[in-house]
């Protein structure tokens, strides 16, 4: 029955992963949409504010951020990491911006939606727990940037906090689900996972921090935030 939703593929390293069929993509899409809607509903119910979780303007800005993040995630930097993997061009920044604009609640919900899209676009699944950690928890952590939205240098602090959250979940995934690859590099699983995930996340982080530190970029992002929050 499971083969109707996913087929097992050899990864070339003695392991395997599942490739989604058309039916699998549909089920994942529906489940992801249901999860994001459920999270939004629960957050709305728990909120003491008498307003909708997302205003129309917030939906537009968050949707634009997701679209830009998806496009940026397809622009791989022309530097191949020594252990595999690749860094993208500013993709994590666009999701962290939603937390910077609107706080952690909206930031996390938006980040979960982005993680669900990444699961549909580039699925690499070996188990359901791994899928949740790699796609929903890891990408969802980017929305934690919102905890620093009102701090001095809030974007830099929030971005660092968001990608630290993503690294933590990616590290746990590598340690738990992909530890068998550590022996190929003569490493213990802890070092392997830290090095593998730190290489591409760290590379993108350094490039992003340099770019947003440039005065024209910094000023432009502050202007965007002001516009995003205008009534």
C-alpha positions as CSV (number, residue, x, y, z in Angstrom):
1,X,0.0,0.0,0.0
2,X,2.8,2.4,0.9
3,X,4.3,2.0,-2.6
4,X,1.2,3.8,-3.9
5,X,2.5,7.0,-2.2
6,X,6.3,6.6,-2.4
7,X,8.8,4.4,-4.1
8,X,12.1,3.4,-2.5
9,X,15.3,4.7,-4.2
10,X,18.9,3.8,-3.8
11,X,20.9,6.8,-2.6
12,X,24.2,5.5,-3.9
13,X,25.8,5.2,-0.5
14,X,24.3,2.0,0.7
15,X,21.2,3.7,2.0
16,X,17.8,4.6,0.6
17,X,15.2,7.3,0.5
18,X,11.6,7.5,-0.7
19,X,10.6,9.3,-3.9
20,X,7.0,10.5,-3.8
21,X,4.5,9.5,-6.4
22,X,1.8,11.8,-7.7
23,X,-0.6,10.4,-5.0
24,X,2.1,11.0,-2.4
25,X,2.6,14.6,-3.5
26,X,-1.2,15.2,-3.2
27,X,-1.4,13.6,0.3
28,X,1.7,15.6,1.5
29,X,0.2,18.8,0.1
30,X,-3.1,18.3,1.8
31,X,-1.5,17.3,5.1
32,X,0.8,20.3,5.0
33,X,-2.1,22.6,4.3
34,X,-4.1,21.1,7.1
35,X,-1.2,21.4,9.5
36,X,-0.5,25.0,8.7
37,X,-4.2,25.9,9.0
38,X,-4.5,24.0,12.3
39,X,-1.5,25.9,13.7
40,X,-2.9,29.2,12.5
41,X,-6.3,28.4,14.1
42,X,-4.7,27.3,17.4
43,X,-2.6,30.5,17.6
44,X,-5.6,32.6,16.8
45,X,-7.7,30.9,19.5
46,X,-4.9,31.4,22.0
47,X,-4.5,35.0,21.2
48,X,-6.1,37.6,23.4
49,X,-6.2,40.1,20.6
50,X,-9.6,40.6,19.0
51,X,-8.4,40.5,15.4
52,X,-7.6,38.0,12.7
53,X,-4.4,36.1,12.8
54,X,-3.4,37.6,9.4
55,X,-4.7,40.9,7.9
56,X,-4.9,41.1,4.2
57,X,-1.7,43.2,4.1
58,X,0.1,40.7,6.2
59,X,-1.0,37.8,4.0
60,X,0.3,39.6,0.9
61,X,3.6,40.4,2.5
62,X,4.1,36.9,3.9
63,X,3.0,35.3,0.6
64,X,5.5,37.5,-1.2
65,X,8.3,36.5,1.2
66,X,7.5,32.8,0.7
67,X,7.6,33.2,-3.1
68,X,10.9,35.0,-2.9
69,X,12.3,32.4,-0.6
70,X,11.3,29.6,-2.9
71,X,12.8,31.4,-5.9
72,X,16.0,32.1,-3.9
73,X,16.2,28.4,-2.7
74,X,16.6,27.4,-6.3
75,X,19.6,29.7,-6.8
76,X,22.4,27.6,-5.5
77,X,25.7,29.3,-4.8
78,X,28.4,28.0,-7.2
79,X,30.4,26.6,-4.3
80,X,29.9,22.9,-3.6
81,X,30.3,22.0,0.1
82,X,33.1,19.5,0.7
83,X,30.7,17.0,2.3
84,X,27.9,17.6,-0.1
85,X,24.9,19.9,0.1
86,X,24.7,23.5,-1.2
87,X,24.0,26.9,0.2
88,X,21.3,29.1,-1.4
89,X,21.2,32.8,-2.0
90,X,19.3,34.6,0.9
91,X,16.4,32.1,1.0
92,X,16.4,31.9,4.8
93,X,16.4,35.7,5.1
94,X,13.1,36.1,3.3
95,X,11.4,33.8,5.8
96,X,13.1,35.4,8.8
97,X,11.8,38.8,7.5
98,X,8.3,37.7,8.2
99,X,9.1,37.3,11.9
100,X,11.0,40.6,11.9
101,X,7.9,42.3,10.4
102,X,5.1,40.7,12.5
103,X,6.6,38.8,15.4
104,X,7.1,35.1,16.2
105,X,3.4,33.9,15.8
106,X,3.0,35.0,12.2
107,X,6.7,34.2,11.5
108,X,6.5,30.6,12.6
109,X,3.2,30.0,10.7
110,X,4.7,31.4,7.6
111,X,7.9,29.4,8.1
112,X,5.8,26.2,8.5
113,X,4.1,27.0,5.2
114,X,7.5,27.5,3.6
115,X,8.7,24.2,5.0
116,X,5.7,22.4,3.6
117,X,6.4,23.9,0.2
118,X,10.0,22.7,0.4
119,X,8.8,19.3,1.2
120,X,6.7,19.3,-2.0
121,X,9.4,20.9,-4.2
122,X,12.5,18.9,-3.0
123,X,11.4,15.9,-0.9
124,X,14.0,13.6,0.6
125,X,12.2,11.3,2.9
126,X,13.5,8.2,4.8
127,X,10.8,8.2,7.5
128,X,7.9,10.3,8.8
129,X,9.9,11.6,11.9
130,X,12.8,12.6,9.6
131,X,10.4,14.4,7.3
132,X,8.9,16.3,10.2
133,X,12.3,17.3,11.7
134,X,13.9,18.3,8.4
135,X,11.0,20.1,6.8
136,X,8.5,21.4,9.3
137,X,10.6,21.8,12.5
138,X,13.8,23.0,10.9
139,X,12.2,25.5,8.5
140,X,9.6,26.4,11.0
141,X,12.3,27.5,13.4
142,X,13.2,30.4,11.0
143,X,10.1,32.2,12.2
144,X,11.6,32.5,15.7
145,X,13.3,35.6,14.3
146,X,10.2,37.4,15.5
147,X,11.3,37.4,19.1
148,X,13.7,40.2,18.3
149,X,11.5,42.3,16.1
150,X,11.5,45.2,18.5
151,X,15.1,44.9,19.6
152,X,18.0,47.1,18.5
153,X,19.6,45.4,15.4
154,X,16.5,43.1,15.6
155,X,16.9,41.8,12.1
156,X,20.5,40.6,12.7
157,X,19.6,39.1,16.1
158,X,16.4,37.5,14.8
159,X,18.1,36.1,11.7
160,X,20.9,34.5,13.8
161,X,18.3,33.1,16.2
162,X,16.2,31.7,13.4
163,X,19.0,30.0,11.6
164,X,20.4,28.7,14.9
165,X,17.0,27.0,15.3
166,X,17.2,25.6,11.9
167,X,20.7,24.3,12.4
168,X,19.7,22.7,15.7
169,X,16.9,20.6,14.0
170,X,19.1,19.9,11.0
171,X,21.9,18.7,13.3
172,X,19.5,16.5,15.2
173,X,18.2,15.0,12.0
174,X,21.8,14.2,10.8
175,X,22.7,12.7,14.1
176,X,19.6,10.5,14.4
177,X,18.6,9.7,10.8
178,X,21.9,10.0,8.7
179,X,24.6,8.9,11.2
180,X,25.5,5.9,8.9
181,X,27.2,8.3,6.5
182,X,29.7,9.5,9.2
183,X,32.0,6.6,8.6
184,X,32.5,7.6,5.0
185,X,34.4,10.7,6.3
186,X,36.1,8.9,9.2
187,X,34.0,11.0,11.7
188,X,31.8,10.3,14.6
189,X,28.1,11.1,14.0
190,X,28.1,14.2,16.2
191,X,31.0,15.8,14.3
192,X,29.7,14.7,10.9
193,X,26.2,16.2,11.4
194,X,27.6,19.4,12.8
195,X,30.1,19.8,9.9
196,X,27.7,18.8,7.2
197,X,24.8,21.1,8.3
198,X,27.1,23.8,9.5
199,X,28.8,24.1,6.2
200,X,25.9,25.1,4.0
201,X,23.9,26.9,6.7
202,X,27.0,28.8,7.9
203,X,28.0,29.8,4.4
204,X,24.6,31.2,3.6
205,X,24.5,33.0,7.0
206,X,27.9,34.7,6.5
207,X,26.9,35.9,3.0
208,X,23.5,37.1,4.2
209,X,24.9,39.0,7.2
210,X,27.4,40.8,5.1
211,X,24.7,41.8,2.6
212,X,22.2,43.1,5.2
213,X,25.0,45.0,7.0
214,X,25.5,47.2,4.0
215,X,23.9,50.6,4.8
216,X,21.7,50.8,1.6
217,X,20.4,47.3,2.2
218,X,19.8,47.8,5.9
219,X,18.0,51.1,5.4
220,X,15.8,49.5,2.6
221,X,14.8,46.6,4.9
222,X,13.9,49.1,7.6
223,X,11.7,51.0,5.2
224,X,10.0,47.7,4.1
225,X,9.3,46.9,7.7
226,X,7.7,50.3,8.3
227,X,5.6,49.9,5.2
228,X,4.6,46.3,6.1
229,X,3.2,47.6,9.5
230,X,1.5,50.8,8.3
231,X,-2.2,50.7,8.9
